[in-house]
């Protein structure tokens, strides 16, 4: 379980440290930084999946991801007595992402190559705008201390603690690879354990429900304990819950919103087709006939009742397309999932947030923006947030 998330110099997240719970709900006004927080968490996960450099490239490159404001605000600016002026920076720009967990904590620092950061000689590479990983550290415990460091990487050099001594793992790690991009070539149990943890994080963001949505198309049925992020294997995922998961919870979740209705999986030439039999109907409605809200709810049911719960599940605005009367049932599903996984919900629905806040394990974070930077409402200084220190 993650206890703290820390982000620095990523878009509107100039310097942000968050305390997390078993169920964490993030809300706030439009433009307050909810989406930036969600994307920062995805970038952390991508260090062990597609690669954080590729993830940043999909966002337009590191230049567009950097915090665009000044390094610090003067007292006059904070009092509203002077405008923000100039973009001169005294130190090279670094984007930093990190978290503290129960077993291991991790921090990552990215910057531009020397030719673009003013740090040294020009590089002849055409990939001169590619981010470079400047620093990575894995340590034990919630707060960084040099004595707690287990693995550290500075540029191409990686070393791990071996009892009381340091052992070199590599001095040629490319600066566009993270510790987790090496395909297991670094023989280190801490790296492997943390790689597996990050790869187990699961993200669901805006399921499509239009007529051409993948979830509405017949698909070859195979056992599917984990719903694909596109929802393309919905019918197979629901049938898998019925056979090897919790069929009672599945039936209860459907009856909670559609009383008296039953789910059916029709098989035609090996293709699975979802159908919903509702009271008063002479035949079941096929998935192609279901409303957008009904389909989205079924997608969320399949995601939340997974027979293979992840370490962390992140839902971005799950209330989209749902009628407000469905939100209490969705909140019950999310709270149930939070007993098996750590769950993070980003939402702008006050009704869903209020329902989730009834859970005793819920941590509710309200974001706001001040001078262009995202803050947590009520968190005015370092003493108001969780304990966190970046590696030097």
C-alpha positions as CSV (number, residue, x, y, z in Angstrom):
1,X,0.0,0.0,0.0
2,X,1.2,3.5,-0.8
3,X,1.2,6.0,2.1
4,X,2.6,9.1,0.4
5,X,2.8,10.4,-3.2
6,X,5.2,13.2,-4.0
7,X,5.4,15.2,-7.3
8,X,7.6,18.2,-8.2
9,X,7.7,20.4,-11.3
10,X,5.1,18.4,-13.3
11,X,2.7,20.8,-15.0
12,X,0.7,22.5,-12.3
13,X,2.1,20.3,-9.6
14,X,5.0,22.5,-8.6
15,X,5.5,20.8,-5.2
16,X,2.9,18.4,-3.9
17,X,3.0,15.8,-1.2
18,X,-0.2,13.7,-0.6
19,X,-1.1,11.3,2.2
20,X,-3.0,8.3,0.8
21,X,-5.4,5.8,2.4
22,X,-6.8,2.5,1.5
23,X,-9.4,4.5,-0.5
24,X,-8.3,7.9,-1.7
25,X,-10.8,10.3,-3.3
26,X,-9.4,13.3,-5.2
27,X,-11.8,16.1,-6.2
28,X,-11.7,19.8,-6.9
29,X,-12.9,22.5,-9.4
30,X,-12.2,22.2,-13.1
31,X,-8.6,23.2,-13.8
32,X,-7.5,22.5,-10.2
33,X,-5.0,19.8,-11.3
34,X,-7.0,16.5,-10.9
35,X,-6.0,15.3,-14.4
36,X,-2.4,16.3,-13.9
37,X,-2.3,14.3,-10.6
38,X,-3.8,11.3,-12.4
39,X,-1.3,11.5,-15.3
40,X,1.6,11.8,-12.9
41,X,0.6,8.6,-11.2
42,X,0.4,6.9,-14.6
43,X,3.9,8.1,-15.4
44,X,5.2,6.5,-12.3
45,X,3.5,3.2,-13.3
46,X,5.0,3.5,-16.8
47,X,8.6,3.4,-15.5
48,X,8.0,-0.4,-15.2
49,X,5.8,-0.8,-18.2
50,X,6.2,1.1,-21.5
51,X,8.9,3.3,-20.1
52,X,8.6,6.7,-18.6
53,X,10.4,8.4,-21.5
54,X,7.8,7.1,-23.9
55,X,5.1,8.2,-21.6
56,X,6.4,11.7,-21.5
57,X,6.8,11.7,-25.3
58,X,3.1,10.9,-25.6
59,X,2.4,14.1,-23.5
60,X,4.4,16.3,-25.8
61,X,7.8,16.0,-24.4
62,X,9.5,17.0,-21.2
63,X,9.4,20.7,-22.1
64,X,5.6,20.7,-22.1
65,X,5.5,18.7,-18.9
66,X,7.7,21.0,-16.8
67,X,6.2,23.4,-14.3
68,X,6.0,26.7,-16.2
69,X,6.1,29.1,-13.2
70,X,9.1,30.4,-11.3
71,X,11.3,28.3,-9.0
72,X,10.1,30.3,-6.0
73,X,7.6,33.0,-5.3
74,X,8.7,36.2,-3.5
75,X,6.8,37.3,-0.4
76,X,5.4,40.3,-2.3
77,X,4.0,37.9,-5.0
78,X,2.4,35.7,-2.3
79,X,0.9,38.8,-0.7
80,X,-0.5,39.9,-4.1
81,X,1.6,43.0,-4.1
82,X,3.7,42.2,-7.1
83,X,3.3,40.3,-10.4
84,X,5.2,37.1,-11.2
85,X,8.1,38.1,-13.4
86,X,10.8,36.3,-15.4
87,X,11.6,32.7,-16.1
88,X,15.3,32.8,-15.3
89,X,16.3,29.6,-13.4
90,X,19.3,29.3,-11.2
91,X,19.4,25.5,-11.2
92,X,18.7,22.9,-14.0
93,X,15.0,21.9,-14.2
94,X,14.1,18.5,-12.8
95,X,10.8,16.7,-12.8
96,X,10.6,14.4,-9.8
97,X,8.1,11.7,-9.0
98,X,8.1,9.5,-5.9
99,X,6.1,7.5,-3.4
100,X,6.5,5.9,0.0
101,X,5.1,2.4,0.5
102,X,4.9,-0.3,3.1
103,X,8.0,-2.3,1.9
104,X,9.8,0.1,-0.4
105,X,9.9,3.7,-1.3
106,X,11.0,5.1,-4.6
107,X,12.0,8.5,-6.2
108,X,12.8,9.4,-9.8
109,X,14.4,12.6,-11.2
110,X,14.2,13.5,-14.9
111,X,15.8,16.3,-16.8
112,X,16.9,17.4,-20.3
113,X,20.3,16.4,-21.8
114,X,23.2,18.7,-21.1
115,X,23.0,20.5,-24.4
116,X,19.5,21.8,-23.5
117,X,19.8,22.3,-19.8
118,X,22.9,24.5,-19.8
119,X,24.8,21.9,-17.7
120,X,27.7,21.2,-20.1
121,X,28.9,20.6,-23.6
122,X,26.6,20.1,-26.6
123,X,25.5,16.6,-27.5
124,X,25.6,15.5,-31.2
125,X,22.5,13.3,-30.8
126,X,19.4,14.1,-32.7
127,X,17.4,13.0,-29.7
128,X,18.4,16.1,-27.8
129,X,14.9,16.7,-26.5
130,X,14.6,13.2,-25.0
131,X,14.3,13.2,-21.2
132,X,17.2,11.7,-19.3
133,X,16.8,9.9,-16.0
134,X,19.3,11.7,-13.7
135,X,18.6,9.9,-10.4
136,X,16.7,6.9,-9.1
137,X,16.6,5.7,-5.5
138,X,14.9,2.8,-3.7
139,X,14.9,2.9,0.1
140,X,13.3,1.2,3.0
141,X,10.9,3.1,5.2
142,X,8.5,6.0,4.6
143,X,11.1,8.8,4.8
144,X,14.3,9.0,2.8
145,X,17.5,8.7,4.8
146,X,20.9,7.9,3.3
147,X,21.2,4.9,5.7
148,X,18.0,3.4,4.4
149,X,19.0,3.5,0.8
150,X,18.9,0.0,-0.9
151,X,19.5,0.9,-4.5
152,X,20.6,4.2,-6.1
153,X,21.3,5.3,-9.6
154,X,23.2,8.4,-10.6
155,X,23.3,8.8,-14.4
156,X,24.6,5.6,-15.9
157,X,25.9,4.2,-12.5
158,X,23.8,1.8,-10.4
159,X,24.7,0.3,-7.1
160,X,23.0,-1.7,-4.4
161,X,23.6,-2.1,-0.7
162,X,25.0,-5.6,0.1
163,X,25.0,-5.9,3.9
164,X,27.2,-3.0,4.9
165,X,29.0,-2.6,1.6
166,X,28.0,-1.2,-1.8
167,X,28.0,-3.4,-4.9
168,X,28.0,-2.0,-8.4
169,X,25.3,-3.3,-10.6
170,X,26.1,-1.3,-13.8
171,X,28.1,1.7,-14.9
172,X,26.6,1.8,-18.4
173,X,22.8,2.1,-17.9
174,X,21.5,4.3,-20.7
175,X,20.0,7.5,-19.3
176,X,16.8,6.9,-21.2
177,X,16.2,3.6,-19.3
178,X,14.9,3.4,-15.8
179,X,16.0,0.7,-13.3
180,X,12.9,-1.2,-14.4
181,X,13.5,-1.0,-18.2
182,X,16.4,-3.4,-18.1
183,X,14.5,-6.7,-18.6
184,X,15.9,-8.2,-15.4
185,X,19.5,-7.7,-16.4
186,X,20.2,-5.9,-13.0
187,X,20.4,-8.7,-10.5
188,X,18.7,-7.1,-7.6
189,X,15.6,-8.4,-5.6
190,X,14.5,-4.9,-4.6
191,X,14.3,-3.8,-8.2
192,X,12.4,-6.9,-9.2
193,X,10.0,-6.6,-6.3
194,X,9.3,-2.9,-7.1
195,X,9.0,-3.6,-10.8
196,X,6.3,-6.2,-10.1
197,X,4.5,-3.9,-7.8
198,X,4.3,-1.0,-10.3
199,X,3.2,-3.4,-13.1
200,X,0.3,-4.5,-10.9
201,X,-1.1,-1.0,-10.8
202,X,-4.3,-0.8,-12.9
203,X,-5.9,2.3,-14.5
204,X,-9.4,2.8,-16.0
205,X,-10.0,6.1,-17.7
206,X,-13.2,7.0,-19.6
207,X,-14.5,3.7,-21.1
208,X,-16.0,4.3,-24.6
209,X,-19.7,3.6,-24.8
210,X,-20.5,4.9,-28.4
211,X,-21.9,2.6,-31.0
212,X,-18.5,1.5,-32.2
213,X,-17.1,1.1,-28.7
214,X,-15.0,-2.1,-28.2
215,X,-17.3,-3.2,-25.4
216,X,-20.2,-3.4,-27.8
217,X,-18.5,-5.7,-30.3
218,X,-18.6,-9.6,-30.1
219,X,-15.3,-11.0,-29.0
220,X,-13.7,-14.4,-28.9
221,X,-14.3,-15.6,-25.3
222,X,-11.2,-16.5,-23.2
223,X,-10.9,-16.5,-19.4
224,X,-10.4,-12.9,-18.5
225,X,-9.6,-12.2,-14.8
226,X,-8.5,-8.6,-15.6
227,X,-10.7,-6.3,-17.7
228,X,-8.8,-4.6,-20.5
229,X,-8.6,-0.8,-20.1
230,X,-10.6,-0.4,-23.3
231,X,-13.4,-2.7,-22.1
232,X,-13.1,-4.8,-25.2
233,X,-13.4,-8.1,-23.3
234,X,-16.3,-7.2,-21.1
235,X,-18.4,-10.3,-21.7
236,X,-15.5,-12.6,-21.1
237,X,-14.6,-10.7,-17.9
238,X,-18.1,-10.9,-16.5
239,X,-18.3,-14.6,-17.3
240,X,-14.9,-15.1,-15.6
241,X,-16.2,-13.4,-12.4
242,X,-19.2,-15.8,-12.6
243,X,-17.0,-18.9,-12.9
244,X,-13.9,-18.2,-10.7
245,X,-14.8,-15.0,-8.9
246,X,-17.7,-13.8,-6.7
247,X,-20.9,-14.6,-8.7
248,X,-23.1,-13.5,-5.7
249,X,-21.4,-10.1,-5.6
250,X,-21.9,-9.8,-9.4
251,X,-25.6,-10.6,-9.3
252,X,-26.0,-8.3,-6.3
253,X,-24.3,-5.4,-8.2
254,X,-26.6,-5.8,-11.2
255,X,-29.7,-6.2,-9.0
256,X,-28.7,-3.1,-7.0
257,X,-29.2,-0.9,-10.0
258,X,-31.5,-2.9,-12.3
259,X,-33.8,-4.8,-9.9
260,X,-35.0,-8.1,-11.2
261,X,-32.6,-8.1,-14.1
262,X,-30.2,-10.9,-15.0
263,X,-27.0,-10.9,-17.0
264,X,-26.6,-13.4,-19.8
265,X,-23.6,-14.3,-21.9
266,X,-24.6,-15.7,-25.4
267,X,-22.1,-17.6,-27.4
268,X,-22.3,-17.6,-31.2
269,X,-19.5,-19.3,-33.2
270,X,-17.1,-18.9,-30.2
271,X,-17.9,-15.2,-29.9
272,X,-19.2,-13.9,-26.5
273,X,-22.1,-11.4,-26.6
274,X,-23.4,-9.7,-23.4
275,X,-27.1,-9.5,-22.9
276,X,-29.3,-8.1,-20.1
277,X,-32.7,-9.6,-19.4
278,X,-34.9,-7.0,-17.7
279,X,-38.4,-7.5,-16.2
280,X,-41.2,-7.0,-18.6
281,X,-39.1,-7.6,-21.7
282,X,-39.9,-10.6,-24.0
283,X,-36.2,-11.0,-24.9
284,X,-32.9,-9.9,-23.5
285,X,-31.3,-6.7,-24.7
286,X,-28.0,-7.3,-26.4
287,X,-25.0,-5.1,-25.5
288,X,-25.4,-3.2,-28.7
289,X,-28.8,-2.0,-27.5
290,X,-27.9,-1.0,-24.0
291,X,-27.8,2.7,-23.0
292,X,-24.4,4.4,-22.5
293,X,-25.0,4.6,-18.7
294,X,-26.0,0.9,-18.4
295,X,-22.9,-0.2,-20.4
296,X,-20.5,2.0,-18.4
297,X,-21.9,0.6,-15.1
298,X,-21.4,-3.0,-16.3
299,X,-17.8,-2.1,-17.3
300,X,-17.1,-0.7,-13.8
301,X,-18.7,-3.8,-12.3
302,X,-16.3,-6.0,-14.3
303,X,-13.3,-3.9,-13.3
304,X,-14.1,-3.6,-9.6
305,X,-15.1,-7.3,-9.1
306,X,-12.0,-8.6,-10.7
307,X,-11.0,-12.1,-9.5
308,X,-7.3,-10.9,-9.5
309,X,-7.4,-7.7,-7.5
310,X,-4.4,-5.4,-8.1
311,X,-2.2,-3.6,-5.6
312,X,-3.6,-0.3,-6.8
313,X,-6.6,0.5,-8.9
314,X,-7.1,4.0,-10.2
315,X,-10.5,5.2,-11.6
316,X,-10.6,8.5,-13.4
317,X,-14.1,10.1,-13.3
318,X,-16.0,6.8,-13.2
319,X,-19.3,8.8,-12.8
320,X,-19.2,9.9,-16.5
321,X,-22.5,9.0,-18.3
322,X,-24.0,7.6,-15.2
323,X,-27.4,8.8,-13.9
324,X,-27.0,10.3,-10.4
325,X,-29.2,7.6,-8.9
326,X,-26.6,5.0,-9.9
327,X,-23.8,6.7,-7.9
328,X,-24.6,5.3,-4.5
329,X,-24.5,1.8,-5.9
330,X,-21.1,2.6,-7.6
331,X,-19.8,3.9,-4.3
332,X,-20.7,0.6,-2.6
333,X,-18.8,-1.3,-5.3
334,X,-15.8,0.9,-5.0
335,X,-15.8,0.6,-1.2
336,X,-16.0,-3.2,-1.6
337,X,-13.1,-3.2,-4.0
338,X,-11.1,-1.1,-1.5
339,X,-11.2,-4.0,1.0
340,X,-9.1,-6.0,-1.5
341,X,-7.0,-3.3,-3.3
342,X,-5.9,0.2,-2.6
343,X,-8.3,2.3,-4.7
344,X,-7.8,5.9,-6.0
345,X,-10.8,7.7,-7.4
346,X,-10.6,11.1,-9.3
347,X,-14.1,12.6,-9.4
348,X,-15.9,15.9,-9.9
349,X,-19.2,14.4,-8.7
350,X,-20.1,15.7,-5.2
351,X,-22.7,13.0,-4.8
352,X,-20.2,10.2,-5.5
353,X,-17.5,11.8,-3.3
354,X,-20.0,12.2,-0.4
355,X,-21.0,8.6,-0.7
356,X,-17.3,7.4,-0.8
357,X,-16.5,9.6,2.2
358,X,-18.8,7.4,4.3
359,X,-16.2,4.7,4.2
360,X,-14.0,4.6,7.3
361,X,-10.9,4.0,5.2
362,X,-11.5,7.0,2.9
363,X,-9.0,9.8,2.6
364,X,-10.5,12.8,0.8
365,X,-8.3,15.3,-1.0
366,X,-9.7,18.6,-2.4
367,X,-7.4,20.3,-4.9
368,X,-7.3,24.0,-5.5
369,X,-5.0,26.2,-7.6
370,X,-3.1,29.2,-6.3
371,X,-0.7,31.3,-8.5
372,X,-1.0,28.5,-11.1
373,X,0.1,25.7,-8.8
374,X,-2.0,22.9,-7.5
375,X,-2.4,22.6,-3.7
376,X,-4.4,20.5,-1.3
377,X,-7.1,22.5,0.4
378,X,-6.1,23.0,4.0
379,X,-2.4,22.1,3.4
380,X,-0.6,25.4,3.8
381,X,3.0,24.3,4.6
382,X,5.3,21.4,5.0
383,X,4.0,20.6,8.5
384,X,0.5,20.2,7.1
385,X,1.5,17.4,4.7
386,X,3.1,14.0,5.1
387,X,6.7,13.6,5.9
388,X,8.7,13.5,2.7
389,X,12.3,14.3,1.6
390,X,13.7,14.1,-1.9
391,X,17.1,12.3,-2.3
392,X,19.8,14.8,-2.7
